[in-house]
């Protein structure tokens, strides 16, 4: 419930900050009415990219660039 204290606080803010607060209030009202962006999208489909990525057999093998550090 808005009070005189809230109004005084809002009116004492700089104009740019006050506009941000008012924009946020408008966003919250739209979200409550269901006009805002959807909160959750479609669930990912498991296995959709199966076979598109391969890991080479020597993935864990030491790199030649680091031989001198590993000796």
VENWOMO-V230478 format. One record per residue. N is the residue number from 1. RES is the residue in three letters. PSI is psi in radians with two decimals (* if undefined). OMEGA is omega in degrees with one decimal (999 if undefined). Layout:
# VENWOMO-V230478
n=N res=RES psi=PSI omega=OMEGA
n=N res=RES psi=PSI omega=OMEGA
This chain:
# VENWOMO-V230478
n=1 res=UNK psi=2.16 omega=179.5
n=2 res=UNK psi=2.50 omega=178.3
n=3 res=UNK psi=2.96 omega=177.4
n=4 res=UNK psi=-0.59 omega=179.5
n=5 res=UNK psi=-0.74 omega=177.4
n=6 res=UNK psi=-0.74 omega=179.8
n=7 res=UNK psi=-0.73 omega=179.5
n=8 res=UNK psi=-0.75 omega=178.8
n=9 res=UNK psi=-0.81 omega=-179.4
n=10 res=UNK psi=-0.76 omega=-177.2
n=11 res=UNK psi=-0.32 omega=179.7
n=12 res=UNK psi=-0.14 omega=179.4
n=13 res=UNK psi=2.71 omega=173.7
n=14 res=UNK psi=2.71 omega=-173.7
n=15 res=UNK psi=-0.75 omega=-178.2
n=16 res=UNK psi=-0.66 omega=178.7
n=17 res=UNK psi=-0.69 omega=178.1
n=18 res=UNK psi=-0.70 omega=179.0
n=19 res=UNK psi=-0.65 omega=177.2
n=20 res=UNK psi=-0.72 omega=178.3
n=21 res=UNK psi=-0.78 omega=-180.0
n=22 res=UNK psi=-0.66 omega=175.9
n=23 res=UNK psi=-0.70 omega=179.3
n=24 res=UNK psi=-0.70 omega=176.9
n=25 res=UNK psi=-0.75 omega=178.4
n=26 res=UNK psi=-0.71 omega=177.1
n=27 res=UNK psi=-0.79 omega=179.8
n=28 res=UNK psi=-0.67 omega=179.3
n=29 res=UNK psi=-0.73 omega=177.8
n=30 res=UNK psi=-0.72 omega=-179.7
n=31 res=UNK psi=-0.68 omega=179.6
n=32 res=UNK psi=-0.60 omega=-179.6
n=33 res=UNK psi=-0.20 omega=179.6
n=34 res=UNK psi=0.15 omega=179.9
n=35 res=UNK psi=-0.19 omega=-175.6
n=36 res=UNK psi=-3.07 omega=179.5
n=37 res=UNK psi=2.61 omega=179.1
n=38 res=UNK psi=2.48 omega=-177.3
n=39 res=UNK psi=-0.55 omega=-179.9
n=40 res=UNK psi=2.41 omega=177.7
n=41 res=UNK psi=-2.89 omega=177.8
n=42 res=UNK psi=2.59 omega=177.1
n=43 res=UNK psi=2.52 omega=178.3
n=44 res=UNK psi=2.61 omega=-179.9
n=45 res=UNK psi=2.03 omega=-179.9
n=46 res=UNK psi=2.41 omega=175.7
n=47 res=UNK psi=0.18 omega=-177.0
n=48 res=UNK psi=-0.58 omega=-178.2
n=49 res=UNK psi=0.34 omega=-177.9
n=50 res=UNK psi=2.29 omega=179.2
n=51 res=UNK psi=-0.12 omega=-178.8
n=52 res=UNK psi=-0.35 omega=-178.2
n=53 res=UNK psi=2.31 omega=176.6
n=54 res=UNK psi=2.56 omega=178.2
n=55 res=UNK psi=2.17 omega=-178.7
n=56 res=UNK psi=2.68 omega=-178.6
n=57 res=UNK psi=-0.55 omega=-178.0
n=58 res=UNK psi=0.49 omega=-176.9
n=59 res=UNK psi=-0.72 omega=-177.4
n=60 res=UNK psi=0.00 omega=-179.2
n=61 res=UNK psi=2.53 omega=178.9
n=62 res=UNK psi=2.55 omega=178.8
n=63 res=UNK psi=2.54 omega=178.9
n=64 res=UNK psi=-0.51 omega=-178.7
n=65 res=UNK psi=-0.40 omega=-175.0
n=66 res=UNK psi=0.19 omega=-178.3
n=67 res=UNK psi=-0.78 omega=-176.9
n=68 res=UNK psi=-0.45 omega=178.6
n=69 res=UNK psi=-0.37 omega=-174.5
n=70 res=UNK psi=-0.01 omega=-178.2
n=71 res=UNK psi=* omega=999
